[in-house]
Amino acid sequence: MKDKDIKLTSEHPEADVKHIVRGILRQGLKPAPSKASISLRVDADVLEWFKAQGAGYQTRINAVLRAFKDASFDLPSSGGKRRRAA
């Protein structure tokens, strides 16, 4: 088959280089964790700031939340100081 024989449609568009590169970069890594769809209320200015950074703002919000989780801080209970989880 030659390039001229390939018919591009909305269902089968031309390959996007970013999509191909992402697939290549994921080789050898752990599978990406599944995502859960939620409804989350955030301050309008915070959301606008993330959106202003460009496409992928939801992924960046997730990365910020994951970094906070990975820092292993317990939320203070009844006014105590934050402490690292054991």
C-alpha positions in Angstrom: 0.0 0.0 0.0 1.3 3.5 -0.8 0.6 6.8 1.0 -1.7 7.8 -1.9 -3.9 4.8 -1.2 -4.6 5.7 2.4 -8.0 7.4 2.8 -8.1 9.8 5.8 -11.5 10.3 7.5 -12.7 11.8 10.7 -12.8 8.2 12.1 -9.3 7.5 10.8 -7.3 10.8 10.8 -3.6 11.2 10.0 -1.5 10.0 13.0 -0.6 12.8 15.4 3.1 12.7 16.3 2.4 13.7 19.9 0.2 10.6 20.3 2.9 8.3 18.8 5.6 9.8 21.0 3.5 9.4 24.1 3.0 5.7 23.2 6.7 5.3 22.8 7.6 7.0 26.0 5.2 4.8 28.0 7.0 1.6 26.9 8.6 -0.1 29.9 6.7 2.0 32.4 4.0 0.8 34.8 0.5 1.1 33.3 -1.1 4.4 33.9 -3.5 4.2 36.8 -7.2 4.3 35.8 -9.0 7.6 36.2 -12.3 8.3 38.0 -14.7 10.9 36.7 -15.7 13.2 39.5 -17.3 16.6 40.0 -15.0 18.9 41.9 -15.6 22.5 42.9 -12.6 24.8 42.8 -12.2 28.5 43.0 -12.8 30.2 39.6 -9.5 31.9 39.6 -7.7 28.6 40.3 -9.4 26.9 37.4 -8.8 29.9 35.1 -5.1 29.8 36.0 -4.8 26.1 35.1 -6.8 26.6 31.9 -4.5 29.5 30.9 -1.6 27.2 30.9 -3.0 25.5 27.8 -4.3 22.1 26.9 -4.0 19.4 29.5 -5.1 21.5 32.5 -7.0 18.6 34.0 -3.9 16.4 33.8 -1.9 19.2 35.5 -4.5 19.5 38.3 -4.2 15.7 38.8 -0.4 16.0 38.9 -0.7 18.7 41.6 -3.1 16.6 43.7 -0.8 13.5 43.2 2.2 15.5 44.4 0.4 16.6 47.5 -0.7 13.0 48.2 2.8 11.7 47.6 4.2 14.2 50.1 2.4 12.1 52.6 1.1 14.9 54.8 -1.8 14.0 57.1 -4.5 16.7 57.4 -4.5 18.3 60.8 -7.1 17.0 63.2 -8.7 19.6 65.5 -6.1 22.2 64.9 -2.9 20.2 65.3 0.2 20.7 63.2 0.7 18.8 60.0 3.0 15.8 60.3 4.5 13.3 57.9 2.7 10.0 57.8 4.7 7.1 59.1 
